[in-house]
Amino acid sequence: RRYPTVEIRAAAFNGSTHVPVPSDSAFLKALLFELRLIDDHIFVEHRDTCTQINRSSVYSVRTEGRDLWPVLAFQKSGLIYACLPLVEETLEPRPPLLTISGLSQGLALLLGIVDYISPSRKNEAEMSAKIGQLRNLLIQACPLGTPLNTNIRSLNSSFNDIQEMPTDENQPAWRSNTYKGKPQVNVCITEKVKCMQYDKRDVVDTWQVYGTVNCKCDIEGSAPNVTLSLNLPTNGPPLQDIVVHHCVTSVDPAMLMSSSAEPLDDSVYNGPYKFPFVPPSDSFNLCYYTSQVPVPPILGCYQLIEEGSQLKITVNLKLHESIKNSFEYCEAHIPFFNRGPITQLEYKVSYGQLDLSREKSLLVWVIGQKFPKSLEVSLTGTVSFGTAGKEYPTDYVCTGNTAYVKLYFRIPDFTLTGCYVDQHSVQIFAPGKPKITASRELISSDYYIWNSKAPAPMVYKALFD
């Protein structure tokens, strides 16, 4: 969908640095090229040089010799979601991403579309119908190019069913309906930890924490005001790269200026993080954040050595003493790529149980809901393989002894940063005493431990100019 009014505003704001948006077909071709979905076998310097490592979903798309920036794009379940946010200033030099308000609005809108479409991804007919309705929904959600309601699922797909706009002029557009009943607020902090461990002296392990604060506020009134605070323990690492929902009415500027791209200093804002807002009618993500925690939750070492027709494997895992030893689940998956089915397996585990997948190409080490008192577990074994067929997994990266262990775990009622919601600090300016429920969780996401006896792919921070 194109918005001529927004393109006119972009030309006025960007001045001589303005790059016109090309035709839909030209833009699509350029975007597919930038995402390496076409012509990925050709080396193109502006796209493929190692200095162009992209650590976000923001791209510079080259069209007719000029760069269209910032293009927000990502892939999800076989579909590409993309938008071009408005930058209300000149584009040279490029402003920091955190100062472009259109990025967070565009991301919220795209995530709303993902939430609307993704439940139907396995039913092609249902997905086609939803995509067909999307144009009508976008007219309501984003009538003139500014997102008013990013919860696409809450909108009506037919113009005949659209209710009259609320007569209360104070009711914001993102509150699509009013609630009747006992007031209640549910808040859930979800932190996901990504990790790359190599167990090598010359390679630095990396880990990152991404947090999301999800809220569901059932409160009477056309525009109720709510204030919620996130708190950290005394020695907790500060929250950084904070992006807030558009319903937040005001925040401390120091809160938004803390960036993980800059080294931490003593003046960094470390809370409490207050968010006053007028909540939408449905569930929404109040904010996103990152944090630089000092240690990963589980330290691991993986050694795989090939001896003739056999592989010898050793896996050692240690839960850090600061981590809550109470899991909903904890598993270590050990895949074997570019090989045949496992025909012989001899192993010894100090804790938990080891299972072989039905395809006989994956070992699943079920550690369970607790580590032992020592907080350490180990696995040793010998694996033999049969003849490889087309049905067995292949990987261009994991060749030879380059291999990994991937961890899957969830720790309820715990966050790696220590971030929590103080239920007594939630303020609601509405009649009635609300019921407030707060929860939190830590979930693994792309948590890899690479074989220390073989070369492994590495991601370095972008080189400084």
Backbone torsions as a table, in degrees:
resi	resn	phi	psi	omega
1	ARG	NA	135.5	-179.9
2	ARG	-111.8	148.1	179.2
3	TYR	-124.9	97.1	-179.1
4	PRO	-55.8	-35.2	-179.8
5	THR	-62.5	-38.5	179.4
6	VAL	-70.0	-37.7	179.4
7	GLU	-65.5	-35.6	176.8
8	ILE	-66.2	-42.1	178.3
9	ARG	-64.5	-39.3	179.5
10	ALA	-61.7	-43.4	179.5
11	ALA	-61.6	-38.4	179.9
12	ALA	-69.7	-42.4	-178.4
13	PHE	-71.4	-43.0	-171.1
14	ASN	-82.9	-19.5	177.2
15	GLY	60.2	-131.9	-176.9
16	SER	-69.4	-15.5	-179.8
17	THR	-88.8	1.3	-176.4
18	HIS	-67.3	134.7	175.3
19	VAL	-115.5	115.6	-178.2
20	PRO	-62.9	148.5	177.2
21	VAL	-77.2	124.4	-178.3
22	PRO	-72.3	-177.2	176.8
23	SER	-63.4	161.0	-177.2
24	ASP	-58.0	-44.0	-177.6
25	SER	-66.8	-40.5	179.0
26	ALA	-67.3	-39.4	178.8
27	PHE	-65.1	-43.5	-179.2
28	LEU	-61.8	-43.7	-179.9
29	LYS	-62.7	-43.5	-180.0
30	ALA	-66.0	-37.5	179.9
31	LEU	-68.3	-44.7	177.7
32	LEU	-60.0	-36.8	178.2
33	PHE	-65.9	-43.7	-178.7
34	GLU	-66.7	-34.8	179.2
35	LEU	-81.5	2.9	179.3
36	ARG	62.7	32.1	177.4
37	LEU	-93.9	-12.6	169.6
38	ILE	-135.9	150.5	179.0
39	ASP	53.3	37.6	-178.7
40	ASP	-76.0	-13.2	179.8
41	HIS	-84.5	-7.4	-179.5
42	ILE	-98.6	132.5	176.9
43	PHE	-83.5	122.1	177.2
44	VAL	-122.9	121.3	-168.4
45	GLU	-59.5	-45.9	-175.4
46	HIS	-68.4	-15.3	-179.2
47	ARG	-107.1	-36.7	-167.2
48	ASP	-108.5	-6.6	179.6
49	THR	-64.2	150.0	-173.8
50	CYS	-65.6	-16.8	177.5
51	THR	-77.6	-6.1	-178.7
52	GLN	-99.1	22.1	178.1
53	ILE	-60.2	121.8	-176.0
54	ASN	-99.6	118.7	-179.3
55	ARG	-102.1	13.8	177.5
56	SER	-139.7	-174.6	178.1
57	SER	-100.9	20.7	-179.4
58	VAL	-103.2	125.2	-174.8
59	TYR	-122.6	158.4	170.1
60	SER	-107.9	113.4	-174.3
61	VAL	-102.5	121.0	-176.7
62	ARG	-83.8	121.5	178.3
63	THR	-131.2	124.8	178.2
64	GLU	51.1	41.2	175.5
65	GLY	83.1	-4.6	179.3
66	ARG	-119.7	154.3	-175.6
67	ASP	-96.4	122.2	175.5
68	LEU	-91.0	115.7	-173.2
69	TRP	-146.5	143.6	-1.3
70	PRO	-94.4	129.3	174.2
71	VAL	-99.7	118.7	179.5
72	LEU	-91.5	118.6	-175.6
73	ALA	-149.9	143.3	173.7
74	PHE	-156.0	161.2	179.4
75	GLN	-106.1	142.2	178.9
76	LYS	-151.6	118.3	175.5
77	SER	53.5	43.8	174.9
78	GLY	82.9	2.1	178.0
79	LEU	-117.5	153.2	175.6
80	ILE	-107.1	127.9	176.7
81	TYR	-110.5	125.9	-175.3
82	ALA	-147.2	149.7	172.7
83	CYS	-153.5	162.0	179.6
84	LEU	-116.9	100.7	-177.8
85	PRO	-72.1	151.1	177.1
86	LEU	-78.5	133.3	174.6
87	VAL	-109.6	116.0	-173.0
88	GLU	-89.0	50.2	176.7
89	GLU	-169.9	178.0	178.6
90	THR	-70.2	156.1	-174.1
91	LEU	-97.1	-2.6	178.0
92	GLU	-130.5	122.1	-5.9
93	PRO	-69.4	157.6	-177.0
94	ARG	-65.7	129.7	179.0
95	PRO	-71.5	156.0	176.4
96	PRO	-59.6	144.1	-177.6
97	LEU	-59.0	-35.3	-176.0
98	LEU	-66.4	-18.2	-178.7
99	THR	-90.1	-5.0	-177.9
100	ILE	-95.6	101.3	-176.1
101	SER	-65.6	-28.7	-179.3
102	GLY	-64.1	-23.4	179.9
103	LEU	-65.7	-47.8	-179.0
104	SER	-67.4	-35.5	177.3
105	GLN	-66.5	-43.3	179.1
106	GLY	-64.5	-40.4	178.8
107	LEU	-64.2	-42.4	179.0
108	ALA	-61.3	-40.0	179.6
109	LEU	-66.6	-44.3	179.4
110	LEU	-63.9	-41.0	178.4
111	LEU	-65.4	-32.9	175.2
112	GLY	-65.1	-38.3	177.7
113	ILE	-68.5	-40.4	176.1
114	VAL	-58.9	-45.3	-179.0
115	ASP	-63.5	-30.9	179.8
116	TYR	-76.7	-39.3	-172.9
117	ILE	-90.9	-39.4	-168.2
118	SER	-59.2	-32.9	178.4
119	PRO	-60.6	-16.5	-177.1
120	SER	-104.5	12.4	-171.2
121	ARG	-64.8	-21.7	-178.7
122	LYS	-89.7	-8.2	179.4
123	ASN	-116.8	103.0	-172.1
124	GLU	-63.8	-38.6	-179.1
125	ALA	-66.2	-42.7	-179.6
126	GLU	-66.7	-38.8	179.1
127	MET	-65.3	-42.4	179.0
128	SER	-60.7	-39.6	178.7
129	ALA	-65.0	-41.6	-179.7
130	LYS	-66.1	-41.6	178.8
131	ILE	-64.5	-35.3	176.9
132	GLY	-64.4	-31.5	179.4
133	GLN	-82.7	-11.3	-171.2
134	LEU	-63.3	-34.4	-178.3
135	ARG	-61.8	-44.8	177.8
136	ASN	-63.0	-38.6	-178.9
137	LEU	-67.9	-37.2	-180.0
138	LEU	-67.5	-29.0	176.5
139	ILE	-62.2	-35.2	177.9
140	GLN	-80.8	-43.2	-174.8
141	ALA	-73.3	-34.7	-173.2
142	CYS	-143.0	69.5	-169.3
143	PRO	-64.8	-40.6	-176.7
144	LEU	-122.5	23.7	177.3
145	GLY	99.6	-8.1	176.6
146	THR	-109.2	120.4	-178.7
147	PRO	-62.7	124.9	176.8
148	LEU	-103.8	-28.7	179.2
149	ASN	-147.8	110.5	-176.9
150	THR	-90.9	-1.9	176.6
151	ASN	-89.3	86.2	-173.3
152	ILE	-63.8	-32.5	-177.6
153	ARG	-63.8	-25.3	-176.7
154	SER	-81.2	-7.3	-176.6
155	LEU	-89.3	162.3	178.8
156	ASN	-93.1	136.8	-174.7
157	SER	-81.5	-13.9	-177.1
158	SER	-118.1	136.1	178.2
159	PHE	-62.4	-26.8	-179.3
160	ASN	-67.0	-24.7	-176.4
161	ASP	-95.2	-2.9	-176.8
162	ILE	-68.7	125.8	179.5
163	GLN	-78.9	161.8	177.9
164	GLU	-65.1	148.8	177.6
165	MET	-62.1	147.3	-179.2
166	PRO	-61.3	141.9	-179.4
167	THR	-75.7	-19.4	179.3
168	ASP	-74.1	111.7	-175.9
169	GLU	-68.3	-15.7	-179.9
170	ASN	-84.3	-11.9	-177.7
171	GLN	-76.4	119.9	-179.6
172	PRO	-68.6	157.8	-175.5
173	ALA	-64.5	-26.0	-176.7
174	TRP	-80.7	-7.4	172.6
175	ARG	-94.6	92.7	-171.8
176	SER	-74.1	-20.5	177.3
177	ASN	-152.7	167.7	-179.4
178	THR	-107.4	146.1	-176.0
179	TYR	-95.5	142.0	174.7
180	LYS	-124.9	124.4	179.5
181	GLY	142.7	-170.5	-179.0
182	LYS	-69.2	130.1	-178.1
183	PRO	-68.7	138.3	176.6
184	GLN	-152.5	147.1	-178.7
185	VAL	-130.4	127.2	176.1
186	ASN	-115.2	128.3	-179.7
187	VAL	-127.2	133.5	177.6
188	CYS	-133.4	123.5	174.7
189	ILE	-97.4	120.0	177.2
190	THR	-114.8	119.8	174.9
191	GLU	-109.9	133.3	176.2
192	LYS	-114.2	133.7	-179.0
193	VAL	-113.1	124.6	174.0
194	LYS	-103.1	146.2	-174.6
195	CYS	-152.2	143.2	171.8
196	MET	-130.6	112.4	179.3
197	GLN	-116.6	137.2	-174.5
198	TYR	-119.8	-22.1	-178.2
199	ASP	55.9	46.4	178.6
200	LYS	-133.1	144.7	-178.2
201	ARG	-68.0	-36.0	-173.7
202	ASP	-92.4	3.2	179.4
203	VAL	-126.0	130.0	-177.9
204	VAL	-87.4	129.3	173.8
205	ASP	-67.4	149.5	178.9
206	THR	-129.0	146.5	174.3
207	TRP	-152.2	149.4	-177.1
208	GLN	-139.9	147.2	179.0
209	VAL	-119.2	131.1	177.5
210	TYR	-122.9	125.1	-178.0
211	GLY	-113.6	147.1	175.0
212	THR	-133.1	132.9	176.9
213	VAL	-109.4	108.9	-178.4
214	ASN	-100.2	137.2	-177.5
215	CYS	-129.4	148.0	170.0
216	LYS	-136.7	111.6	-174.9
217	CYS	-114.1	108.1	175.0
218	ASP	-98.2	95.1	-173.9
219	ILE	-136.2	137.3	178.1
220	GLU	-71.8	156.3	176.8
221	GLY	110.9	154.6	-177.9
222	SER	-77.9	-29.3	-178.5
223	ALA	-148.6	65.1	-179.6
224	PRO	-68.6	143.6	178.3
225	ASN	-101.1	131.9	-179.9
226	VAL	-128.4	140.8	173.1
227	THR	-124.8	125.3	-178.0
228	LEU	-124.1	140.3	-179.2
229	SER	-119.5	134.8	170.0
230	LEU	-98.9	133.4	-177.9
231	ASN	-119.9	154.2	176.0
232	LEU	-121.5	150.4	172.5
233	PRO	-64.8	169.9	-174.0
234	THR	-53.7	-44.4	-176.8
235	ASN	-103.2	18.1	-177.2
236	GLY	-70.8	141.7	177.9
237	PRO	-66.6	140.4	-176.9
238	PRO	-66.3	154.4	175.1
239	LEU	-81.0	142.1	-177.2
240	GLN	-135.9	169.2	178.1
241	ASP	51.4	43.4	-176.0
242	ILE	-74.7	127.7	174.6
243	VAL	-120.6	126.8	-174.5
244	VAL	-107.6	156.0	175.5
245	HIS	-68.9	150.8	-175.6
246	HIS	-68.1	-10.8	178.5
247	CYS	-79.8	-9.6	178.1
248	VAL	-70.7	127.8	-172.3
249	THR	-86.1	-29.6	178.3
250	SER	-164.5	148.0	176.1
251	VAL	-142.9	159.3	175.1
252	ASP	-68.3	123.2	-179.0
253	PRO	-55.9	-31.6	-180.0
254	ALA	-62.4	-28.7	179.8
255	MET	-64.9	-39.1	-176.1
256	LEU	-84.3	-14.3	-176.5
257	MET	-85.8	-13.9	-179.0
258	SER	-73.1	116.3	-174.6
259	SER	-123.1	138.8	179.3
260	SER	-71.6	-12.2	178.0
261	ALA	-75.7	-16.7	-179.6
262	GLU	-104.7	146.0	176.2
263	PRO	-65.0	145.0	-179.4
264	LEU	-70.2	144.2	172.4
265	ASP	-135.7	176.8	-173.9
266	ASP	-68.2	-19.0	-175.8
267	SER	-89.1	1.5	-175.9
268	VAL	-65.9	144.8	-177.0
269	TYR	-72.5	125.1	-178.2
270	ASN	-125.7	29.4	170.6
271	GLY	92.8	-178.3	-1.9
272	PRO	-67.0	150.2	-176.0
273	TYR	-97.7	106.2	-175.8
274	LYS	-97.8	135.3	-179.7
275	PHE	-128.0	99.1	170.8
276	PRO	-83.6	135.1	-176.4
277	PHE	-157.0	161.5	170.5
278	VAL	-107.3	106.5	-168.7
279	PRO	-71.3	145.2	169.1
280	PRO	-64.9	170.7	-177.3
281	SER	-72.9	-30.3	-174.6
282	ASP	-109.2	-179.9	178.8
283	SER	-62.3	140.8	-179.1
284	PHE	-152.5	161.0	177.0
285	ASN	-93.6	110.8	-176.7
286	LEU	-64.9	-42.1	-179.9
287	CYS	-159.8	163.6	172.7
288	TYR	-123.2	152.9	177.9
289	TYR	-156.3	166.2	170.6
290	THR	-125.0	173.2	177.3
291	SER	-160.4	148.8	179.2
292	GLN	-101.4	86.8	-178.7
293	VAL	-79.9	149.4	-172.0
294	PRO	-71.1	-30.2	-177.2
295	VAL	-140.7	151.3	172.4
296	PRO	-75.5	156.7	-176.2
297	PRO	-66.3	-36.8	-178.7
298	ILE	-126.9	121.6	176.0
299	LEU	-93.1	137.1	-175.7
300	GLY	-137.1	159.5	175.0
301	CYS	-139.2	128.9	-178.9
302	TYR	-127.3	126.4	177.5
303	GLN	-127.7	125.2	178.8
304	LEU	-127.8	122.1	-178.9
305	ILE	-127.1	133.0	-179.9
306	GLU	-92.7	123.5	178.1
307	GLU	-126.9	99.0	-177.1
308	GLY	65.7	-124.2	-179.5
309	SER	-92.3	4.1	-177.0
310	GLN	-114.1	157.8	172.0
311	LEU	-116.4	132.1	172.9
312	LYS	-103.1	127.0	-178.0
313	ILE	-122.2	145.3	174.5
314	THR	-138.9	128.0	178.1
315	VAL	-128.5	125.9	175.0
316	ASN	-121.9	129.9	178.7
317	LEU	-126.2	141.2	178.6
318	LYS	-135.3	124.2	176.0
319	LEU	-79.9	128.3	179.7
320	HIS	-65.7	142.8	-173.1
321	GLU	-63.8	-20.0	-179.6
322	SER	-83.3	-5.7	-174.7
323	ILE	-93.1	139.0	177.8
324	LYS	-64.3	123.3	-176.9
325	ASN	-89.6	66.5	179.8
326	SER	-154.5	98.8	-174.5
327	PHE	-103.0	149.5	165.8
328	GLU	-76.1	-38.9	173.5
329	TYR	-157.4	153.8	175.2
330	CYS	-152.0	117.3	-177.6
331	GLU	-136.7	147.5	172.9
332	ALA	-116.3	119.7	179.8
333	HIS	-99.8	128.2	-178.3
334	ILE	-119.4	94.7	-178.5
335	PRO	-86.5	154.9	176.2
336	PHE	-126.2	110.4	-176.7
337	PHE	-95.4	159.0	173.3
338	ASN	56.5	29.2	178.2
339	ARG	-134.3	169.7	178.7
340	GLY	-82.5	-167.9	179.4
341	PRO	-69.7	149.4	175.6
342	ILE	-71.9	119.2	-178.0
343	THR	-103.0	-22.3	-180.0
344	GLN	-145.0	134.2	-178.1
345	LEU	-140.7	120.4	173.0
346	GLU	-121.7	130.2	-174.6
347	TYR	-152.2	166.8	174.4
348	LYS	-144.7	125.7	177.0
349	VAL	-117.2	141.1	179.1
350	SER	-81.7	-15.7	-174.8
351	TYR	-162.6	147.1	179.1
352	GLY	78.8	-161.1	-179.8
353	GLN	-140.2	153.2	-177.8
354	LEU	-113.3	129.3	179.3
355	ASP	-120.0	149.9	175.9
356	LEU	-104.6	129.7	-178.4
357	SER	-65.0	162.3	-178.9
358	ARG	-62.4	-33.1	-179.9
359	GLU	-78.2	-8.4	178.9
360	LYS	59.1	38.0	176.0
361	SER	-131.0	8.0	-175.7
362	LEU	-145.1	131.2	172.4
363	LEU	-99.6	130.6	179.1
364	VAL	-115.4	112.3	179.6
365	TRP	-96.5	106.0	-178.6
366	VAL	-88.1	104.4	-179.4
367	ILE	-80.2	-33.7	175.1
368	GLY	103.8	-148.1	-173.0
369	GLN	-102.5	-4.2	178.9
370	LYS	-150.6	146.4	166.3
371	PHE	-84.4	156.2	177.3
372	PRO	-66.7	174.9	-176.9
373	LYS	-57.8	-33.0	179.3
374	SER	-70.9	-14.3	-176.9
375	LEU	65.0	14.3	-179.2
376	GLU	-125.1	141.0	175.8
377	VAL	-135.6	154.1	-178.2
378	SER	-143.5	154.7	177.8
379	LEU	-139.3	130.3	172.2
380	THR	-129.0	147.4	-179.1
381	GLY	-170.3	168.2	176.5
382	THR	-127.3	131.4	-174.5
383	VAL	-125.0	134.7	174.1
384	SER	-120.6	151.6	-173.5
385	PHE	-125.7	155.2	173.8
386	GLY	-95.2	-162.1	-178.6
387	THR	-77.2	133.0	-177.8
388	ALA	-74.2	141.0	174.6
389	GLY	-121.7	177.1	-177.6
390	LYS	-66.1	-23.7	-174.8
391	GLU	-79.6	-7.8	-177.1
392	TYR	-91.8	145.3	-170.2
393	PRO	-64.3	140.5	176.4
394	THR	-121.2	157.8	179.4
395	ASP	-155.6	132.6	-178.9
396	TYR	-76.1	-24.2	179.9
397	VAL	-83.9	-46.2	-176.2
398	CYS	-85.7	76.3	176.0
399	THR	-112.0	152.6	-177.5
400	GLY	63.9	-131.9	-179.3
401	ASN	-94.9	5.4	175.0
402	THR	-72.2	111.9	-174.5
403	ALA	-153.8	169.8	-177.7
404	TYR	-144.6	163.4	166.3
405	VAL	-110.6	134.6	178.5
406	LYS	-115.5	128.8	-177.7
407	LEU	-97.1	140.5	174.6
408	TYR	-126.2	122.6	178.1
409	PHE	-156.4	159.5	173.3
410	ARG	-141.6	128.9	176.8
411	ILE	-114.9	108.4	179.0
412	PRO	-73.5	155.9	177.3
413	ASP	55.2	42.7	-179.9
414	PHE	-158.4	142.4	171.1
415	THR	-130.7	147.5	-177.1
416	LEU	-69.5	-32.5	177.6
417	THR	-79.2	-16.9	-172.3
418	GLY	85.8	1.5	-177.3
419	CYS	-61.0	136.3	179.7
420	TYR	-150.0	163.4	176.3
421	VAL	-105.0	122.5	175.0
422	ASP	-81.2	110.2	-175.2
423	GLN	-60.3	-31.0	-178.7
424	HIS	-74.0	-16.3	-178.2
425	SER	-91.0	-6.1	178.7
426	VAL	-73.9	119.7	-179.0
427	GLN	-108.5	129.9	178.7
428	ILE	-127.1	118.8	-178.7
429	PHE	-94.0	73.0	-178.6
430	ALA	-154.4	155.8	-179.4
431	PRO	-66.5	151.3	178.1
432	GLY	92.4	154.0	177.5
433	LYS	-93.7	115.0	-174.0
434	PRO	-79.1	152.8	170.9
435	LYS	-92.8	123.8	-175.5
436	ILE	-114.2	125.6	178.5
437	THR	-120.7	125.5	179.8
438	ALA	-124.2	135.6	177.7
439	SER	-140.6	166.4	178.2
440	ARG	-153.8	161.5	-176.9
441	GLU	-159.3	153.4	173.9
442	LEU	-119.9	127.7	-176.6
443	ILE	-127.5	140.0	176.1
444	SER	-76.0	148.1	177.7
445	SER	-149.4	114.7	-177.4
446	ASP	52.7	57.5	-177.1
447	TYR	-101.6	99.2	-172.0
448	TYR	-111.8	141.8	170.1
449	ILE	-124.1	113.4	-173.0
450	TRP	-89.0	152.6	177.8
451	ASN	-62.2	119.1	-176.8
452	SER	-76.9	-8.7	-179.8
453	LYS	-94.6	10.4	-179.1
454	ALA	-148.1	159.0	176.9
455	PRO	-66.1	142.8	-179.2
456	ALA	-128.2	151.1	176.8
457	PRO	-65.5	141.9	-177.5
458	MET	-129.5	147.8	177.0
459	VAL	-117.1	118.2	178.4
460	TYR	-103.1	156.3	175.7
461	LYS	-65.8	151.2	-178.1
462	ALA	-58.6	141.9	-179.5
463	LEU	-67.9	140.5	176.5
464	PHE	-75.0	144.3	178.8
465	ASP	-69.6	NA	NA
